[in-house]
Each structure stands twice: as C-alpha cells, then as structure tokens.
Amino acid sequence: MTLDRREFVGRIAAGAMLAGVPLPVDSSLRAFDEAEASRAEDWDLSWVNRVTGKYRAVFDVPEIESGYGVWRASIWGRQYQEVLGVKPREMTPVVVLRHNGIVLAMQQAFWDKYGIGKEKSVLHPVSQQPTDRNPVLLSSSRGEVPATLDDVALDRFIARGGIALACNLALQDMVEIIEKKDGATPEAARQQALTFMVPGVILQPSGVFAALRAQDVGCKYLRAS
C-alpha cells in the first residue's frame, strides 16, 4: 500500500488523531467523509470474547512476505504444543492483516481477477518463484505445497478457531483497484471488496486498532512480517 503524505495525513485525521490541526481543504473533506463512514460501520468486536487461555499472542502482518506472517501464528501454536505440552484450548492466536498484508485477506478469485500476484511481485513461500496464488491459501490437494504445510493456511487457521482481523483503511486499496479496473462506483467497489474477503476474516476500523485491542485483552505482540 503506497500513500502520499497528504493522503496519509487525511487518513490519520479520519481517526480523530489530529483534531484541531488545520488541513488543506480537499484533505479535510476526505478526512470528514472517512470519519463519517467509520462511525456508520457496524464493527464486529465480539472476537475479544474468544481470546482465552493462558497463552495469547497477536501476530502483526503488515507485509505480504510470501505469507510467512500468517504461517508464523500456526507454527507458534504447534511449537508450544510440542515443546511445552500446551493444550490447544489454552492458546489464542490473533492475526492482523494490514498495510500491504491486506491482500492476504482476499480470496484467490480476487487475486485472479485483478492480477495481484504480478502487481505485488509475490513469491511462492516454498519455491521463492513468482506466483499468482495467494500464499496463505495454498493446498497440497492442488499440488501447491507439501501436505505438511496445509495446516498453516489462513482458512485452516480460522477453522481451528484462530482469529483473523483485517484493516479497514488498508481495504480501501482493494476498493480502489476495483474502482479503477471495473469502473465501479466507490460504494459498489467496496461491496465487491467485502465479498472477496476470505470467509471468517473480521474487518476492523484499522490494523492499529486491532493490534492494540488484542493487547488490551492480554495478547503478546509480535511483528510477524
């Protein structure tokens, strides 16, 4: 995700972090629009009730990095179980997909339609060769990874009870891709972007909000990519 300085300031202002600081007129208007949209959103914050057990961790994934940031959350769980004898019910992993890492929250159909692999120069996590596949949705059933790596996929992580959160501000980049390539209105493009998200990923006001909220409920923080 690339932002010029004015857009970055506008997004910060949308979160009421620069209250009282004058902005250029166009940036102020954009900030106002985003702030209004943010207040109108019905955010699902119920995931905090699923953060239980003695061992709690939040894996911050701001970069694609072949999907390793998402994989690390599952590897952590596996190692704690094998080395420390921790039971799965005693652990809660939270993954936050934000900044450039937001594309990992999108289904393969989105990657295919908008050429994300090529656009973002994504490398396969095993071969380190260019790939058009979302690296956190690979499966041995399609010959994409060895079977030993199936369980680190994002959909498997969610199915096991892992919590996956996505940044609403970063999602705007996905919306803009749809706007530009499909000629869609902002509203229609946003609805499409939401339908393209991996089932079970929970959208949050921002990735920063999600990462800090997870720490509020006892998660240790790790920059995972």
mmCIF file of the C-alpha atoms, coordinates in Angstrom:
data_MODEL
# 
_entry.id   MODEL 
# 
loop_
_atom_site.group_PDB 
_atom_site.id 
_atom_site.type_symbol 
_atom_site.label_atom_id 
_atom_site.label_alt_id 
_atom_site.label_comp_id 
_atom_site.label_asym_id 
_atom_site.label_entity_id 
_atom_site.label_seq_id 
_atom_site.pdbx_PDB_ins_code 
_atom_site.Cartn_x 
_atom_site.Cartn_y 
_atom_site.Cartn_z 
_atom_site.occupancy 
_atom_site.B_iso_or_equiv 
_atom_site.pdbx_formal_charge 
_atom_site.auth_seq_id 
_atom_site.auth_comp_id 
_atom_site.auth_asym_id 
_atom_site.auth_atom_id 
_atom_site.pdbx_PDB_model_num 
ATOM 1   C CA . MET A 1 1   ? 0.000   0.000   0.000   1.00 0.00 ? 1   MET A CA 1 
ATOM 2   C CA . THR A 1 2   ? 1.506   3.344   -1.022  1.00 0.00 ? 2   THR A CA 1 
ATOM 3   C CA . LEU A 1 3   ? 0.270   6.654   0.336   1.00 0.00 ? 3   LEU A CA 1 
ATOM 4   C CA . ASP A 1 4   ? 1.476   10.130  -0.437  1.00 0.00 ? 4   ASP A CA 1 
ATOM 5   C CA . ARG A 1 5   ? 1.923   12.487  2.506   1.00 0.00 ? 5   ARG A CA 1 
ATOM 6   C CA . ARG A 1 6   ? -1.395  14.293  2.068   1.00 0.00 ? 6   ARG A CA 1 
ATOM 7   C CA . GLU A 1 7   ? -3.407  11.075  1.861   1.00 0.00 ? 7   GLU A CA 1 
ATOM 8   C CA . PHE A 1 8   ? -1.645  9.680   4.913   1.00 0.00 ? 8   PHE A CA 1 
ATOM 9   C CA . VAL A 1 9   ? -2.443  12.813  6.915   1.00 0.00 ? 9   VAL A CA 1 
ATOM 10  C CA . GLY A 1 10  ? -6.029  12.603  5.716   1.00 0.00 ? 10  GLY A CA 1 
ATOM 11  C CA . ARG A 1 11  ? -6.386  9.045   6.959   1.00 0.00 ? 11  ARG A CA 1 
ATOM 12  C CA . ILE A 1 12  ? -4.928  9.922   10.326  1.00 0.00 ? 12  ILE A CA 1 
ATOM 13  C CA . ALA A 1 13  ? -7.365  12.795  10.604  1.00 0.00 ? 13  ALA A CA 1 
ATOM 14  C CA . ALA A 1 14  ? -10.225 10.410  9.850   1.00 0.00 ? 14  ALA A CA 1 
ATOM 15  C CA . GLY A 1 15  ? -9.369  8.658   13.090  1.00 0.00 ? 15  GLY A CA 1 
ATOM 16  C CA . ALA A 1 16  ? -9.588  11.949  15.007  1.00 0.00 ? 16  ALA A CA 1 
ATOM 17  C CA . MET A 1 17  ? -5.873  11.782  15.765  1.00 0.00 ? 17  MET A CA 1 
ATOM 18  C CA . LEU A 1 18  ? -5.170  15.302  14.526  1.00 0.00 ? 18  LEU A CA 1 
ATOM 19  C CA . ALA A 1 19  ? -8.165  17.096  15.958  1.00 0.00 ? 19  ALA A CA 1 
ATOM 20  C CA . GLY A 1 20  ? -7.741  20.837  15.734  1.00 0.00 ? 20  GLY A CA 1 
ATOM 21  C CA . VAL A 1 21  ? -4.854  20.747  13.223  1.00 0.00 ? 21  VAL A CA 1 
ATOM 22  C CA . PRO A 1 22  ? -5.686  22.667  10.001  1.00 0.00 ? 22  PRO A CA 1 
ATOM 23  C CA . LEU A 1 23  ? -5.596  20.592  6.814   1.00 0.00 ? 23  LEU A CA 1 
ATOM 24  C CA . PRO A 1 24  ? -5.841  21.547  3.141   1.00 0.00 ? 24  PRO A CA 1 
ATOM 25  C CA . VAL A 1 25  ? -9.486  21.815  2.101   1.00 0.00 ? 25  VAL A CA 1 
ATOM 26  C CA . ASP A 1 26  ? -9.505  18.676  -0.082  1.00 0.00 ? 26  ASP A CA 1 
ATOM 27  C CA . SER A 1 27  ? -7.761  16.586  2.602   1.00 0.00 ? 27  SER A CA 1 
ATOM 28  C CA . SER A 1 28  ? -10.186 17.897  5.234   1.00 0.00 ? 28  SER A CA 1 
ATOM 29  C CA . LEU A 1 29  ? -13.177 16.870  3.152   1.00 0.00 ? 29  LEU A CA 1 
ATOM 30  C CA . ARG A 1 30  ? -11.779 13.412  2.546   1.00 0.00 ? 30  ARG A CA 1 
ATOM 31  C CA . ALA A 1 31  ? -10.992 13.018  6.233   1.00 0.00 ? 31  ALA A CA 1 
ATOM 32  C CA . PHE A 1 32  ? -14.542 14.060  7.115   1.00 0.00 ? 32  PHE A CA 1 
ATOM 33  C CA . ASP A 1 33  ? -16.016 11.528  4.672   1.00 0.00 ? 33  ASP A CA 1 
ATOM 34  C CA . GLU A 1 34  ? -13.880 8.695   6.018   1.00 0.00 ? 34  GLU A CA 1 
ATOM 35  C CA . ALA A 1 35  ? -14.666 9.611   9.615   1.00 0.00 ? 35  ALA A CA 1 
ATOM 36  C CA . GLU A 1 36  ? -18.387 9.574   8.845   1.00 0.00 ? 36  GLU A CA 1 
ATOM 37  C CA . ALA A 1 37  ? -18.073 6.171   7.170   1.00 0.00 ? 37  ALA A CA 1 
ATOM 38  C CA . SER A 1 38  ? -16.108 4.827   10.108  1.00 0.00 ? 38  SER A CA 1 
ATOM 39  C CA . ARG A 1 39  ? -18.771 5.899   12.601  1.00 0.00 ? 39  ARG A CA 1 
ATOM 40  C CA . ALA A 1 40  ? -21.504 4.376   10.459  1.00 0.00 ? 40  ALA A CA 1 
ATOM 41  C CA . GLU A 1 41  ? -19.778 0.985   10.221  1.00 0.00 ? 41  GLU A CA 1 
ATOM 42  C CA . ASP A 1 42  ? -21.135 -1.755  12.463  1.00 0.00 ? 42  ASP A CA 1 
ATOM 43  C CA . TRP A 1 43  ? -17.819 -3.143  13.678  1.00 0.00 ? 43  TRP A CA 1 
ATOM 44  C CA . ASP A 1 44  ? -17.756 -6.712  14.988  1.00 0.00 ? 44  ASP A CA 1 
ATOM 45  C CA . LEU A 1 45  ? -15.760 -6.566  18.220  1.00 0.00 ? 45  LEU A CA 1 
ATOM 46  C CA . SER A 1 46  ? -17.104 -9.816  19.640  1.00 0.00 ? 46  SER A CA 1 
ATOM 47  C CA . TRP A 1 47  ? -13.845 -11.602 18.768  1.00 0.00 ? 47  TRP A CA 1 
ATOM 48  C CA . VAL A 1 48  ? -12.311 -10.309 22.010  1.00 0.00 ? 48  VAL A CA 1 
ATOM 49  C CA . ASN A 1 49  ? -14.556 -12.746 23.884  1.00 0.00 ? 49  ASN A CA 1 
ATOM 50  C CA . ARG A 1 50  ? -12.778 -15.604 22.098  1.00 0.00 ? 50  ARG A CA 1 
ATOM 51  C CA . VAL A 1 51  ? -9.358  -14.535 23.370  1.00 0.00 ? 51  VAL A CA 1 
ATOM 52  C CA . THR A 1 52  ? -8.991  -17.015 26.214  1.00 0.00 ? 52  THR A CA 1 
ATOM 53  C CA . GLY A 1 53  ? -6.410  -19.271 27.817  1.00 0.00 ? 53  GLY A CA 1 
ATOM 54  C CA . LYS A 1 54  ? -3.036  -18.602 29.391  1.00 0.00 ? 54  LYS A CA 1 
ATOM 55  C CA . TYR A 1 55  ? -1.144  -18.175 26.123  1.00 0.00 ? 55  TYR A CA 1 
ATOM 56  C CA . ARG A 1 56  ? -2.322  -15.302 23.925  1.00 0.00 ? 56  ARG A CA 1 
ATOM 57  C CA . ALA A 1 57  ? -0.458  -13.715 21.028  1.00 0.00 ? 57  ALA A CA 1 
ATOM 58  C CA . VAL A 1 58  ? -1.161  -11.225 18.257  1.00 0.00 ? 58  VAL A CA 1 
ATOM 59  C CA . PHE A 1 59  ? 0.786   -11.568 15.015  1.00 0.00 ? 59  PHE A CA 1 
ATOM 60  C CA . ASP A 1 60  ? 1.017   -8.255  13.164  1.00 0.00 ? 60  ASP A CA 1 
ATOM 61  C CA . VAL A 1 61  ? 1.205   -8.849  9.389   1.00 0.00 ? 61  VAL A CA 1 
ATOM 62  C CA . PRO A 1 62  ? 1.762   -5.569  7.504   1.00 0.00 ? 62  PRO A CA 1 
ATOM 63  C CA . GLU A 1 63  ? 3.665   -7.139  4.583   1.00 0.00 ? 63  GLU A CA 1 
ATOM 64  C CA . ILE A 1 64  ? 2.986   -9.995  2.157   1.00 0.00 ? 64  ILE A CA 1 
ATOM 65  C CA . GLU A 1 65  ? 6.394   -11.696 2.617   1.00 0.00 ? 65  GLU A CA 1 
ATOM 66  C CA . SER A 1 66  ? 5.207   -14.897 0.898   1.00 0.00 ? 66  SER A CA 1 
ATOM 67  C CA . GLY A 1 67  ? 2.562   -15.310 3.603   1.00 0.00 ? 67  GLY A CA 1 
ATOM 68  C CA . TYR A 1 68  ? 5.076   -16.163 6.318   1.00 0.00 ? 68  TYR A CA 1 
ATOM 69  C CA . GLY A 1 69  ? 3.482   -13.770 8.806   1.00 0.00 ? 69  GLY A CA 1 
ATOM 70  C CA . VAL A 1 70  ? 0.284   -15.833 8.788   1.00 0.00 ? 70  VAL A CA 1 
ATOM 71  C CA . TRP A 1 71  ? 2.215   -19.097 8.868   1.00 0.00 ? 71  TRP A CA 1 
ATOM 72  C CA . ARG A 1 72  ? 4.080   -17.982 11.996  1.00 0.00 ? 72  ARG A CA 1 
ATOM 73  C CA . ALA A 1 73  ? 0.863   -17.891 14.001  1.00 0.00 ? 73  ALA A CA 1 
ATOM 74  C CA . SER A 1 74  ? 0.241   -21.591 13.332  1.00 0.00 ? 74  SER A CA 1 
ATOM 75  C CA . ILE A 1 75  ? 3.897   -22.513 13.835  1.00 0.00 ? 75  ILE A CA 1 
ATOM 76  C CA . TRP A 1 76  ? 3.830   -20.812 17.241  1.00 0.00 ? 76  TRP A CA 1 
ATOM 77  C CA . GLY A 1 77  ? 0.848   -22.907 18.287  1.00 0.00 ? 77  GLY A CA 1 
ATOM 78  C CA . ARG A 1 78  ? 2.388   -26.125 17.027  1.00 0.00 ? 78  ARG A CA 1 
ATOM 79  C CA . GLN A 1 79  ? 5.696   -25.491 18.805  1.00 0.00 ? 79  GLN A CA 1 
ATOM 80  C CA . TYR A 1 80  ? 4.078   -24.562 22.117  1.00 0.00 ? 80  TYR A CA 1 
ATOM 81  C CA . GLN A 1 81  ? 2.064   -27.764 21.980  1.00 0.00 ? 81  GLN A CA 1 
ATOM 82  C CA . GLU A 1 82  ? 5.024   -29.969 21.057  1.00 0.00 ? 82  GLU A CA 1 
ATOM 83  C CA . VAL A 1 83  ? 7.707   -28.389 23.250  1.00 0.00 ? 83  VAL A CA 1 
ATOM 84  C CA . LEU A 1 84  ? 5.730   -27.159 26.267  1.00 0.00 ? 84  LEU A CA 1 
ATOM 85  C CA . GLY A 1 85  ? 2.828   -29.588 26.200  1.00 0.00 ? 85  GLY A CA 1 
ATOM 86  C CA . VAL A 1 86  ? 0.291   -26.760 25.973  1.00 0.00 ? 86  VAL A CA 1 
ATOM 87  C CA . LYS A 1 87  ? -3.254  -27.794 25.075  1.00 0.00 ? 87  LYS A CA 1 
ATOM 88  C CA . PRO A 1 88  ? -4.904  -26.035 22.111  1.00 0.00 ? 88  PRO A CA 1 
ATOM 89  C CA . ARG A 1 89  ? -7.665  -24.724 24.386  1.00 0.00 ? 89  ARG A CA 1 
ATOM 90  C CA . GLU A 1 90  ? -5.023  -22.906 26.428  1.00 0.00 ? 90  GLU A CA 1 
ATOM 91  C CA . MET A 1 91  ? -3.908  -20.798 23.456  1.00 0.00 ? 91  MET A CA 1 
ATOM 92  C CA . THR A 1 92  ? -5.368  -17.982 21.374  1.00 0.00 ? 92  THR A CA 1 
ATOM 93  C CA . PRO A 1 93  ? -3.544  -16.715 18.281  1.00 0.00 ? 93  PRO A CA 1 
ATOM 94  C CA . VAL A 1 94  ? -4.698  -13.479 16.625  1.00 0.00 ? 94  VAL A CA 1 
ATOM 95  C CA . VAL A 1 95  ? -3.514  -12.436 13.164  1.00 0.00 ? 95  VAL A CA 1 
ATOM 96  C CA . VAL A 1 96  ? -3.826  -8.816  11.986  1.00 0.00 ? 96  VAL A CA 1 
ATOM 97  C CA . LEU A 1 97  ? -3.695  -8.281  8.214   1.00 0.00 ? 97  LEU A CA 1 
ATOM 98  C CA . ARG A 1 98  ? -2.932  -4.639  7.479   1.00 0.00 ? 98  ARG A CA 1 
ATOM 99  C CA . HIS A 1 99  ? -0.955  -2.281  5.217   1.00 0.00 ? 99  HIS A CA 1 
ATOM 100 C CA . ASN A 1 100 ? 0.445   -4.291  2.258   1.00 0.00 ? 100 ASN A CA 1 
ATOM 101 C CA . GLY A 1 101 ? -0.594  -7.506  4.015   1.00 0.00 ? 101 GLY A CA 1 
ATOM 102 C CA . ILE A 1 102 ? -4.279  -6.765  3.352   1.00 0.00 ? 102 ILE A CA 1 
ATOM 103 C CA . VAL A 1 103 ? -4.105  -8.687  0.053   1.00 0.00 ? 103 VAL A CA 1 
ATOM 104 C CA . LEU A 1 104 ? -3.640  -11.865 2.103   1.00 0.00 ? 104 LEU A CA 1 
ATOM 105 C CA . ALA A 1 105 ? -7.196  -11.354 3.376   1.00 0.00 ? 105 ALA A CA 1 
ATOM 106 C CA . MET A 1 106 ? -8.570  -11.601 -0.158  1.00 0.00 ? 106 MET A CA 1 
ATOM 107 C CA . GLN A 1 107 ? -9.769  -14.818 -1.810  1.00 0.00 ? 107 GLN A CA 1 
ATOM 108 C CA . GLN A 1 108 ? -7.979  -16.340 -4.789  1.00 0.00 ? 108 GLN A CA 1 
ATOM 109 C CA . ALA A 1 109 ? -10.764 -15.131 -7.089  1.00 0.00 ? 109 ALA A CA 1 
ATOM 110 C CA . PHE A 1 110 ? -9.740  -11.549 -6.292  1.00 0.00 ? 110 PHE A CA 1 
ATOM 111 C CA . TRP A 1 111 ? -6.074  -12.341 -6.969  1.00 0.00 ? 111 TRP A CA 1 
ATOM 112 C CA . ASP A 1 112 ? -7.012  -13.930 -10.289 1.00 0.00 ? 112 ASP A CA 1 
ATOM 113 C CA . LYS A 1 113 ? -9.315  -11.167 -11.459 1.00 0.00 ? 113 LYS A CA 1 
ATOM 114 C CA . TYR A 1 114 ? -7.008  -8.278  -10.596 1.00 0.00 ? 114 TYR A CA 1 
ATOM 115 C CA . GLY A 1 115 ? -3.596  -9.850  -11.150 1.00 0.00 ? 115 GLY A CA 1 
ATOM 116 C CA . ILE A 1 116 ? -2.438  -9.322  -7.576  1.00 0.00 ? 116 ILE A CA 1 
ATOM 117 C CA . GLY A 1 117 ? 0.458   -11.777 -7.720  1.00 0.00 ? 117 GLY A CA 1 
ATOM 118 C CA . LYS A 1 118 ? 2.126   -9.968  -10.614 1.00 0.00 ? 118 LYS A CA 1 
ATOM 119 C CA . GLU A 1 119 ? 1.159   -6.497  -9.409  1.00 0.00 ? 119 GLU A CA 1 
ATOM 120 C CA . LYS A 1 120 ? 2.681   -7.090  -5.963  1.00 0.00 ? 120 LYS A CA 1 
ATOM 121 C CA . SER A 1 121 ? 5.619   -9.269  -7.147  1.00 0.00 ? 121 SER A CA 1 
ATOM 122 C CA . VAL A 1 122 ? 4.558   -12.090 -4.834  1.00 0.00 ? 122 VAL A CA 1 
ATOM 123 C CA . LEU A 1 123 ? 6.925   -15.040 -4.372  1.00 0.00 ? 123 LEU A CA 1 
ATOM 124 C CA . HIS A 1 124 ? 5.844   -18.603 -3.629  1.00 0.00 ? 124 HIS A CA 1 
ATOM 125 C CA . PRO A 1 125 ? 6.678   -19.402 0.015   1.00 0.00 ? 125 PRO A CA 1 
ATOM 126 C CA . VAL A 1 126 ? 8.466   -22.665 -0.851  1.00 0.00 ? 126 VAL A CA 1 
ATOM 127 C CA . SER A 1 127 ? 9.996   -22.209 -4.303  1.00 0.00 ? 127 SER A CA 1 
ATOM 128 C CA . GLN A 1 128 ? 10.558  -18.448 -3.975  1.00 0.00 ? 128 GLN A CA 1 
ATOM 129 C CA . GLN A 1 129 ? 9.482   -18.122 -7.595  1.00 0.00 ? 129 GLN A CA 1 
ATOM 130 C CA . PRO A 1 130 ? 6.899   -15.570 -8.792  1.00 0.00 ? 130 PRO A CA 1 
ATOM 131 C CA . THR A 1 131 ? 3.358   -16.787 -8.168  1.00 0.00 ? 131 THR A CA 1 
ATOM 132 C CA . ASP A 1 132 ? -0.176  -15.675 -8.929  1.00 0.00 ? 132 ASP A CA 1 
ATOM 133 C CA . ARG A 1 133 ? -1.533  -17.564 -5.910  1.00 0.00 ? 133 ARG A CA 1 
ATOM 134 C CA . ASN A 1 134 ? -2.410  -16.112 -2.532  1.00 0.00 ? 134 ASN A CA 1 
ATOM 135 C CA . PRO A 1 135 ? 0.390   -17.701 -0.465  1.00 0.00 ? 135 PRO A CA 1 
ATOM 136 C CA . VAL A 1 136 ? -1.772  -18.120 2.642   1.00 0.00 ? 136 VAL A CA 1 
ATOM 137 C CA . LEU A 1 137 ? -4.416  -20.142 0.783   1.00 0.00 ? 137 LEU A CA 1 
ATOM 138 C CA . LEU A 1 138 ? -2.207  -22.822 -0.759  1.00 0.00 ? 138 LEU A CA 1 
ATOM 139 C CA . SER A 1 139 ? -3.119  -26.500 -0.531  1.00 0.00 ? 139 SER A CA 1 
ATOM 140 C CA . SER A 1 140 ? -1.381  -29.816 -1.164  1.00 0.00 ? 140 SER A CA 1 
ATOM 141 C CA . SER A 1 141 ? -4.592  -31.056 -2.809  1.00 0.00 ? 141 SER A CA 1 
ATOM 142 C CA . ARG A 1 142 ? -3.743  -28.757 -5.732  1.00 0.00 ? 142 ARG A CA 1 
ATOM 143 C CA . GLY A 1 143 ? -0.057  -29.605 -5.631  1.00 0.00 ? 143 GLY A CA 1 
ATOM 144 C CA . GLU A 1 144 ? 0.865   -26.132 -4.374  1.00 0.00 ? 144 GLU A CA 1 
ATOM 145 C CA . VAL A 1 145 ? 2.662   -27.060 -1.136  1.00 0.00 ? 145 VAL A CA 1 
ATOM 146 C CA . PRO A 1 146 ? 3.687   -30.235 0.707   1.00 0.00 ? 146 PRO A CA 1 
ATOM 147 C CA . ALA A 1 147 ? 0.921   -31.742 2.855   1.00 0.00 ? 147 ALA A CA 1 
ATOM 148 C CA . THR A 1 148 ? 2.880   -30.809 5.992   1.00 0.00 ? 148 THR A CA 1 
ATOM 149 C CA . LEU A 1 149 ? 2.123   -27.160 5.235   1.00 0.00 ? 149 LEU A CA 1 
ATOM 150 C CA . ASP A 1 150 ? -1.629  -27.481 4.772   1.00 0.00 ? 150 ASP A CA 1 
ATOM 151 C CA . ASP A 1 151 ? -2.412  -26.541 8.363   1.00 0.00 ? 151 ASP A CA 1 
ATOM 152 C CA . VAL A 1 152 ? -0.634  -23.173 8.180   1.00 0.00 ? 152 VAL A CA 1 
ATOM 153 C CA . ALA A 1 153 ? -3.078  -21.878 5.545   1.00 0.00 ? 153 ALA A CA 1 
ATOM 154 C CA . LEU A 1 154 ? -5.289  -18.986 6.623   1.00 0.00 ? 154 LEU A CA 1 
ATOM 155 C CA . ASP A 1 155 ? -8.551  -20.857 6.089   1.00 0.00 ? 155 ASP A CA 1 
ATOM 156 C CA . ARG A 1 156 ? -7.296  -23.784 8.196   1.00 0.00 ? 156 ARG A CA 1 
ATOM 157 C CA . PHE A 1 157 ? -6.123  -21.342 10.876  1.00 0.00 ? 157 PHE A CA 1 
ATOM 158 C CA . ILE A 1 158 ? -9.601  -19.796 11.040  1.00 0.00 ? 158 ILE A CA 1 
ATOM 159 C CA . ALA A 1 159 ? -11.300 -23.210 11.033  1.00 0.00 ? 159 ALA A CA 1 
ATOM 160 C CA . ARG A 1 160 ? -9.261  -24.193 14.104  1.00 0.00 ? 160 ARG A CA 1 
ATOM 161 C CA . GLY A 1 161 ? -10.534 -21.143 15.973  1.00 0.00 ? 161 GLY A CA 1 
ATOM 162 C CA . GLY A 1 162 ? -7.742  -18.706 15.157  1.00 0.00 ? 162 GLY A CA 1 
ATOM 163 C CA . ILE A 1 163 ? -8.790  -15.067 14.985  1.00 0.00 ? 163 ILE A CA 1 
ATOM 164 C CA . ALA A 1 164 ? -8.003  -13.210 11.750  1.00 0.00 ? 164 ALA A CA 1 
ATOM 165 C CA . LEU A 1 165 ? -8.562  -9.445  11.625  1.00 0.00 ? 165 LEU A CA 1 
ATOM 166 C CA . ALA A 1 166 ? -8.240  -7.064  8.675   1.00 0.00 ? 166 ALA A CA 1 
ATOM 167 C CA . CYS A 1 167 ? -7.592  -3.324  8.429   1.00 0.00 ? 167 CYS A CA 1 
ATOM 168 C CA . ASN A 1 168 ? -10.448 -1.278  7.018   1.00 0.00 ? 168 ASN A CA 1 
ATOM 169 C CA . LEU A 1 169 ? -8.115  1.560   5.973   1.00 0.00 ? 169 LEU A CA 1 
ATOM 170 C CA . ALA A 1 170 ? -5.913  -0.842  4.005   1.00 0.00 ? 170 ALA A CA 1 
ATOM 171 C CA . LEU A 1 171 ? -9.010  -2.412  2.441   1.00 0.00 ? 171 LEU A CA 1 
ATOM 172 C CA . GLN A 1 172 ? -9.535  0.915   0.710   1.00 0.00 ? 172 GLN A CA 1 
ATOM 173 C CA . ASP A 1 173 ? -6.607  -0.011  -1.561  1.00 0.00 ? 173 ASP A CA 1 
ATOM 174 C CA . MET A 1 174 ? -8.552  -3.080  -2.678  1.00 0.00 ? 174 MET A CA 1 
ATOM 175 C CA . VAL A 1 175 ? -11.601 -0.900  -3.251  1.00 0.00 ? 175 VAL A CA 1 
ATOM 176 C CA . GLU A 1 176 ? -9.579  1.459   -5.425  1.00 0.00 ? 176 GLU A CA 1 
ATOM 177 C CA . ILE A 1 177 ? -8.269  -1.432  -7.525  1.00 0.00 ? 177 ILE A CA 1 
ATOM 178 C CA . ILE A 1 178 ? -11.867 -2.458  -8.252  1.00 0.00 ? 178 ILE A CA 1 
ATOM 179 C CA . GLU A 1 179 ? -12.885 1.139   -8.981  1.00 0.00 ? 179 GLU A CA 1 
ATOM 180 C CA . LYS A 1 180 ? -10.085 1.639   -11.499 1.00 0.00 ? 180 LYS A CA 1 
ATOM 181 C CA . LYS A 1 181 ? -10.261 -1.707  -13.279 1.00 0.00 ? 181 LYS A CA 1 
ATOM 182 C CA . ASP A 1 182 ? -14.041 -2.179  -13.291 1.00 0.00 ? 182 ASP A CA 1 
ATOM 183 C CA . GLY A 1 183 ? -15.151 1.451   -13.439 1.00 0.00 ? 183 GLY A CA 1 
ATOM 184 C CA . ALA A 1 184 ? -17.288 0.822   -10.361 1.00 0.00 ? 184 ALA A CA 1 
ATOM 185 C CA . THR A 1 185 ? -18.579 3.490   -8.003  1.00 0.00 ? 185 THR A CA 1 
ATOM 186 C CA . PRO A 1 186 ? -16.840 3.686   -4.615  1.00 0.00 ? 186 PRO A CA 1 
ATOM 187 C CA . GLU A 1 187 ? -19.884 2.189   -2.914  1.00 0.00 ? 187 GLU A CA 1 
ATOM 188 C CA . ALA A 1 188 ? -20.203 -0.715  -5.358  1.00 0.00 ? 188 ALA A CA 1 
ATOM 189 C CA . ALA A 1 189 ? -16.461 -1.331  -5.296  1.00 0.00 ? 189 ALA A CA 1 
ATOM 190 C CA . ARG A 1 190 ? -16.463 -1.532  -1.509  1.00 0.00 ? 190 ARG A CA 1 
ATOM 191 C CA . GLN A 1 191 ? -19.284 -4.056  -1.505  1.00 0.00 ? 191 GLN A CA 1 
ATOM 192 C CA . GLN A 1 192 ? -17.375 -6.164  -4.026  1.00 0.00 ? 192 GLN A CA 1 
ATOM 193 C CA . ALA A 1 193 ? -14.208 -5.949  -1.958  1.00 0.00 ? 193 ALA A CA 1 
ATOM 194 C CA . LEU A 1 194 ? -16.078 -7.179  1.096   1.00 0.00 ? 194 LEU A CA 1 
ATOM 195 C CA . THR A 1 195 ? -17.455 -10.196 -0.781  1.00 0.00 ? 195 THR A CA 1 
ATOM 196 C CA . PHE A 1 196 ? -13.930 -11.047 -1.952  1.00 0.00 ? 196 PHE A CA 1 
ATOM 197 C CA . MET A 1 197 ? -12.586 -11.303 1.598   1.00 0.00 ? 197 MET A CA 1 
ATOM 198 C CA . VAL A 1 198 ? -11.657 -14.742 2.942   1.00 0.00 ? 198 VAL A CA 1 
ATOM 199 C CA . PRO A 1 199 ? -14.624 -16.079 4.954   1.00 0.00 ? 199 PRO A CA 1 
ATOM 200 C CA . GLY A 1 200 ? -14.046 -15.692 8.667   1.00 0.00 ? 200 GLY A CA 1 
ATOM 201 C CA . VAL A 1 201 ? -11.721 -12.681 8.420   1.00 0.00 ? 201 VAL A CA 1 
ATOM 202 C CA . ILE A 1 202 ? -13.164 -9.896  10.583  1.00 0.00 ? 202 ILE A CA 1 
ATOM 203 C CA . LEU A 1 203 ? -12.873 -6.307  9.390   1.00 0.00 ? 203 LEU A CA 1 
ATOM 204 C CA . GLN A 1 204 ? -11.755 -3.762  11.993  1.00 0.00 ? 204 GLN A CA 1 
ATOM 205 C CA . PRO A 1 205 ? -11.570 0.060   11.927  1.00 0.00 ? 205 PRO A CA 1 
ATOM 206 C CA . SER A 1 206 ? -7.817  -0.212  11.335  1.00 0.00 ? 206 SER A CA 1 
ATOM 207 C CA . GLY A 1 207 ? -4.977  -2.649  11.779  1.00 0.00 ? 207 GLY A CA 1 
ATOM 208 C CA . VAL A 1 208 ? -3.523  -0.497  14.525  1.00 0.00 ? 208 VAL A CA 1 
ATOM 209 C CA . PHE A 1 209 ? -6.852  -0.615  16.362  1.00 0.00 ? 209 PHE A CA 1 
ATOM 210 C CA . ALA A 1 210 ? -6.964  -4.406  16.006  1.00 0.00 ? 210 ALA A CA 1 
ATOM 211 C CA . ALA A 1 211 ? -3.392  -4.994  17.176  1.00 0.00 ? 211 ALA A CA 1 
ATOM 212 C CA . LEU A 1 212 ? -3.758  -2.749  20.204  1.00 0.00 ? 212 LEU A CA 1 
ATOM 213 C CA . ARG A 1 213 ? -7.197  -4.114  21.090  1.00 0.00 ? 213 ARG A CA 1 
ATOM 214 C CA . ALA A 1 214 ? -5.733  -7.621  21.088  1.00 0.00 ? 214 ALA A CA 1 
ATOM 215 C CA . GLN A 1 215 ? -3.063  -6.433  23.516  1.00 0.00 ? 215 GLN A CA 1 
ATOM 216 C CA . ASP A 1 216 ? -5.785  -4.883  25.679  1.00 0.00 ? 216 ASP A CA 1 
ATOM 217 C CA . VAL A 1 217 ? -7.130  -8.392  26.270  1.00 0.00 ? 217 VAL A CA 1 
ATOM 218 C CA . GLY A 1 218 ? -3.770  -9.931  27.097  1.00 0.00 ? 218 GLY A CA 1 
ATOM 219 C CA . CYS A 1 219 ? -2.114  -10.845 23.810  1.00 0.00 ? 219 CYS A CA 1 
ATOM 220 C CA . LYS A 1 220 ? 1.648   -10.557 23.497  1.00 0.00 ? 220 LYS A CA 1 
ATOM 221 C CA . TYR A 1 221 ? 2.628   -8.650  20.367  1.00 0.00 ? 221 TYR A CA 1 
ATOM 222 C CA . LEU A 1 222 ? 4.847   -9.926  17.546  1.00 0.00 ? 222 LEU A CA 1 
ATOM 223 C CA . ARG A 1 223 ? 5.694   -8.129  14.312  1.00 0.00 ? 223 ARG A CA 1 
ATOM 224 C CA . ALA A 1 224 ? 5.315   -11.194 12.086  1.00 0.00 ? 224 ALA A CA 1 
ATOM 225 C CA . SER A 1 225 ? 6.196   -9.810  8.630   1.00 0.00 ? 225 SER A CA 1 
# 
